[in-house]
Amino acid sequence: MPNRISKTTMLAIAAAATATVAVSVPANAQETINLTAISGYPPPATWIGSLVDAYMPAVDAALAKTGKYKINWNKGISGQIVKPRGELEGVETGIGDLGVIVTAFHADKVPLYDVSFKTPFTTLDVGLASSVTQKMVDTFPQYNATWRQEFNQVPLAPTGAVDNYMLWSAKPISSINQVKGLKVGAAGPNLPWVLAIGAAGVQTNLADAYNSLSTGIYEAMIVWRQGAGAFKLCEPAPFAFDASLGGVNGFSLNFNTDVWDSLPQEVKDAMQSSTAAWVTENVKRVNDGAKSGLARCEAEFGTKVTVASDAERNAWAQALPPLGKQWAEQRNAAGQPGTEILKAWMDEMRAANQPIARHWDRD
């Protein structure tokens, strides 16, 4: 008689086979997480080039140590998803999962980051501006609270934007007296600097600057050497007046809160720890770009730089209203520690022996 396999035996064999299949599937299969990073700016902007070339690889390297997670980066930069100034809303609404917010464009929404713009003629060290801003964020919880409570965002790190602003123009300028009546383009927080010496200020951004200078929408612009070289602004504006206006913080790398909360802790840790790579590379690119940007402007467009005398620099600084004190009082009235932040900021700058032309917290 043929051997008969009982029903019980067949079930046992099936169970064993199932168990074998289950064991053959890796218990720690890698999970891919799709993330879209947004910016209206292209990679020549240091904060975006550093995001792509330093931050993303640093995150990838951190996650590769365990191999549990992999990020599939969608680089929604160069205005593909949002235009310049649209990053804040884009991250807030979830159009982008993360992005670099240009805080200089949103002083009305995140005013605590504006302290560096209210204290010009203070520092030429963009690395210092970055580290002191981080110290302010770590010291005063109101910085993070504003992002989280009002804009559905988790800030990871700030970084500096500029080593030293200069006035670039179509015609030579050697004195602040020549600025009176001139149409001067500037980001919003820079406008008070030129209005105080009689300029007709025009609010603008780096992405629009070349066309605006070329077509005469404005005749001069407050910009830094790296920006002037990278965006060829020195072609329509080949003359620069350097009064050591100084550098500022201007960016914050942020995540959409809902996206951030959904990430595994290991991924969050990698995202946070990798900000050091972003900040370091951005500062390096700003500093290196200051030299190469000016060199390009001189070689290709015949740029001439006029360095202001100490008297001219001090005259410009003293012509400004008490920007720091006004800012602090406005923040105080809004329930934020404006006076404390301003003093802490200036104390850090004094401790670092910066070339301060005006002690803004002592006006």
C-alpha positions in Angstrom: 0.0 0.0 0.0 1.2 3.5 -0.7 2.4 5.4 2.3 -0.3 7.8 3.5 0.7 11.0 5.2 -1.7 12.0 8.0 -3.3 15.4 8.1 -1.4 16.1 11.3 2.0 15.4 9.6 1.1 17.6 6.6 0.2 20.5 8.9 3.5 20.0 10.7 5.5 20.1 7.5 3.6 23.3 6.4 4.4 25.0 9.7 8.0 24.1 9.4 8.2 25.5 5.9 6.6 28.7 7.0 9.0 29.0 9.8 11.9 28.5 7.4 10.6 31.3 5.2 10.2 33.7 8.1 13.7 33.1 9.3 15.1 33.8 5.9 13.8 37.4 5.9 16.2 39.8 7.5 14.9 41.1 10.8 16.6 44.4 10.3 15.6 45.3 6.7 16.6 48.9 5.8 13.8 51.4 5.8 13.9 54.2 3.2 12.5 57.6 4.2 11.6 60.1 1.6 12.3 63.7 2.4 11.9 66.8 0.4 14.3 69.8 1.1 13.2 73.1 -0.3 14.7 76.5 -1.1 14.1 79.2 -3.6 17.8 79.5 -4.0 20.3 77.5 -6.1 23.6 75.9 -4.9 25.8 79.0 -5.5 24.0 80.3 -2.4 26.4 79.1 0.3 23.6 77.9 2.6 22.1 75.7 -0.1 25.4 74.4 -1.5 26.4 73.4 2.0 23.0 71.7 2.6 23.5 69.5 -0.5 27.2 68.9 -0.3 27.8 68.7 3.4 24.6 68.3 5.4 22.9 65.6 3.4 26.1 63.4 3.1 26.7 63.8 6.8 23.2 62.5 7.6 23.7 59.6 5.2 27.0 58.7 6.8 25.5 58.8 10.3 22.7 56.5 9.3 25.0 54.2 7.5 26.6 53.2 10.8 23.7 51.0 11.6 22.1 50.6 8.2 18.6 50.7 9.6 17.5 53.8 7.7 18.3 55.5 4.4 17.1 58.9 3.3 15.8 59.3 -0.3 16.5 63.1 -0.7 14.4 65.1 -3.1 16.3 68.3 -3.6 13.5 70.8 -4.3 15.9 73.8 -4.6 16.6 76.5 -7.1 12.9 77.6 -7.0 11.5 74.3 -8.2 9.0 74.2 -5.4 9.1 77.6 -3.6 10.5 80.9 -4.6 12.8 83.0 -2.5 10.9 84.0 0.7 8.6 81.1 0.3 10.6 78.7 2.4 8.9 79.5 5.7 5.4 78.9 4.4 6.6 75.9 2.4 7.9 74.1 5.5 5.1 75.3 7.7 2.4 73.8 5.4 4.4 70.6 4.6 5.1 71.4 0.9 8.6 70.7 2.0 9.7 68.4 4.8 12.7 70.6 5.7 14.3 73.8 4.4 16.6 76.6 5.1 14.6 79.6 6.2 16.1 83.0 5.4 15.3 84.6 8.8 16.4 88.0 7.4 13.3 88.1 5.2 10.9 87.3 8.1 11.9 89.8 10.9 8.2 90.4 11.5 7.6 86.7 12.2 10.8 85.6 13.9 12.1 88.9 15.2 14.6 87.5 17.7 16.9 86.4 14.9 17.0 90.1 13.8 19.4 91.1 16.6 22.5 90.9 14.3 20.8 93.3 11.9 20.1 95.7 14.7 23.8 95.8 15.7 25.8 96.6 12.5 29.4 97.8 12.6 30.1 95.1 15.2 31.7 92.0 13.8 33.4 90.8 10.6 33.4 87.1 11.8 30.6 85.1 10.3 31.6 82.1 12.3 31.2 84.1 15.5 27.8 85.4 14.3 26.8 81.8 13.8 28.0 80.5 17.2 26.6 83.4 19.2 23.2 83.0 17.5 23.3 79.4 18.5 24.1 80.4 22.1 21.2 82.8 22.1 18.9 80.0 20.9 20.2 77.7 23.6 19.9 80.4 26.3 16.5 81.9 25.5 13.7 79.4 24.9 11.6 82.0 23.1 13.6 81.4 19.9 12.4 77.8 19.6 8.9 78.5 21.0 8.1 80.9 18.2 9.0 78.3 15.5 7.0 75.5 17.2 4.0 77.4 18.4 3.4 79.8 15.5 4.9 78.1 12.4 4.7 74.4 12.9 8.5 74.0 12.6 11.4 72.5 14.6 14.6 74.5 14.2 17.8 72.5 14.1 20.5 75.1 13.8 21.2 78.7 12.7 24.1 79.8 10.6 25.7 83.0 9.5 24.9 84.6 6.2 27.5 87.3 5.7 31.0 88.2 6.7 30.9 91.8 5.8 28.2 93.8 3.9 29.5 96.4 1.4 27.7 99.0 -0.7 28.1 98.0 -4.4 27.2 100.6 -7.0 27.2 101.5 -10.7 29.3 104.6 -10.0 32.2 105.1 -7.5 31.3 106.1 -3.9 33.9 107.4 -1.5 31.7 109.0 1.1 28.4 108.4 2.8 27.4 111.9 1.5 27.2 110.5 -2.0 24.6 108.0 -1.0 21.9 110.7 -0.4 19.1 110.3 -2.9 20.6 107.1 -4.4 18.2 104.2 -5.0 19.7 101.4 -3.0 18.5 97.8 -2.9 18.7 95.9 0.4 17.0 93.0 2.3 14.4 94.4 4.7 16.6 94.4 7.8 19.4 96.3 5.9 17.1 99.1 4.8 17.5 101.2 7.9 21.3 101.3 7.4 20.9 103.2 4.1 17.8 105.2 4.9 19.7 106.8 7.7 22.2 108.3 5.3 19.6 109.6 2.8 19.2 106.7 0.4 15.9 105.8 -1.2 15.7 102.2 0.0 14.3 99.4 -2.2 13.5 96.1 -0.6 15.0 93.2 -2.7 16.6 89.8 -2.5 19.7 88.2 -3.9 17.8 86.2 -6.6 16.4 89.4 -8.2 19.4 91.6 -7.7 21.2 91.2 -11.0 18.2 92.2 -13.1 17.3 95.0 -10.8 20.8 96.5 -10.9 21.0 96.0 -14.7 17.7 97.7 -15.4 18.1 100.6 -12.9 15.4 99.6 -10.5 18.1 100.6 -8.0 21.6 102.0 -8.6 23.4 100.3 -5.7 23.0 97.4 -3.3 24.0 96.3 0.1 25.6 92.9 -0.5 28.6 90.8 0.5 31.6 89.8 -1.6 30.7 86.1 -2.0 27.2 87.1 -3.0 28.4 89.7 -5.4 30.8 87.3 -7.1 28.5 84.2 -7.2 25.6 86.1 -8.6 27.7 88.4 -10.9 26.3 91.5 -9.2 29.6 93.3 -9.7 28.9 93.3 -13.5 26.2 96.0 -13.2 27.7 97.4 -10.0 31.5 97.2 -10.2 32.3 99.7 -7.5 32.3 98.8 -3.8 32.4 101.0 -0.7 33.6 99.1 2.3 32.7 100.7 5.7 33.0 97.4 7.6 29.2 97.2 8.2 29.9 93.7 9.4 28.4 90.3 9.2 25.1 88.7 10.4 23.3 85.5 11.1 20.6 84.9 8.5 19.5 81.3 8.2 17.8 78.6 10.2 17.6 74.9 9.1 14.1 73.8 10.0 11.8 70.7 9.8 8.1 70.6 9.5 6.9 69.6 13.0 4.6 66.8 11.8 7.3 65.3 9.7 9.9 65.6 12.5 7.6 63.9 15.0 7.1 61.0 12.6 10.8 60.2 12.3 12.5 57.4 14.2 14.8 58.7 17.0 17.9 57.5 15.2 17.0 59.6 12.2 16.3 62.6 14.4 19.7 62.2 16.1 21.4 62.0 12.7 19.6 65.1 11.4 20.5 67.1 14.5 24.1 66.0 14.8 24.8 66.7 11.2 24.0 70.4 11.5 27.6 71.0 12.5 28.7 69.9 9.1 26.2 72.3 7.5 27.3 75.3 9.6 31.0 74.6 9.2 30.8 74.3 5.5 28.6 77.3 5.1 31.0 79.5 7.1 33.9 78.2 5.1 32.1 78.9 1.8 31.2 82.4 2.9 34.8 83.2 3.9 36.4 81.5 0.9 33.8 83.1 -1.3 34.6 86.5 0.0 38.1 86.2 -1.4 37.2 84.4 -4.6 34.1 86.5 -5.2 36.1 89.7 -5.0 38.8 88.2 -7.1 36.3 87.3 -9.8 34.7 90.7 -9.7 38.1 92.4 -10.1 39.3 90.1 -12.8 36.1 89.9 -14.9 34.4 93.3 -14.2 37.2 95.6 -13.0 35.8 96.1 -9.6 37.3 98.8 -7.5 36.9 98.8 -3.7 37.1 102.0 -1.7 37.7 101.4 2.0 36.0 104.0 4.3 38.2 105.9 6.7 37.5 105.4 10.4 35.9 108.8 10.5 33.5 107.8 7.6 32.7 104.5 9.3 32.0 106.1 12.6 29.9 108.8 11.0 27.7 106.2 9.3 27.4 104.2 12.5 26.4 107.3 14.5 23.9 108.4 11.8 21.7 105.4 12.5 18.9 105.6 15.0 19.4 103.5 18.2 18.4 100.3 16.3 19.4 97.9 19.0 17.6 99.7 21.8 14.5 100.2 19.7 14.5 96.5 18.8 14.9 95.5 22.4 12.1 97.7 23.6 9.8 96.3 20.9 10.6 92.8 21.9 10.1 93.7 25.6 6.6 95.1 24.8 5.8 91.8 23.0 6.7 89.8 26.1 10.1 88.7 24.9 13.5 89.3 26.6 14.7 91.9 24.2 17.0 93.8 26.5 18.5 90.6 27.9 19.2 89.2 24.4 20.7 92.5 23.1 23.0 92.8 26.1 24.0 89.1 25.9 24.8 89.5 22.2 26.9 92.6 22.7 28.7 91.0 25.7 29.7 88.1 23.5 31.0 90.5 20.8 32.9 92.6 23.4 34.4 89.4 24.9 35.6 88.4 21.4 37.3 91.8 20.9 35.3 92.7 17.8 35.7 96.0 16.0 32.6 97.6 17.5 31.8 101.1 16.3 28.7 101.6 18.4 27.7 99.8 21.6 24.1 99.3 20.8 23.0 98.1 24.2 24.4 101.3 25.8 22.7 104.0 23.7 
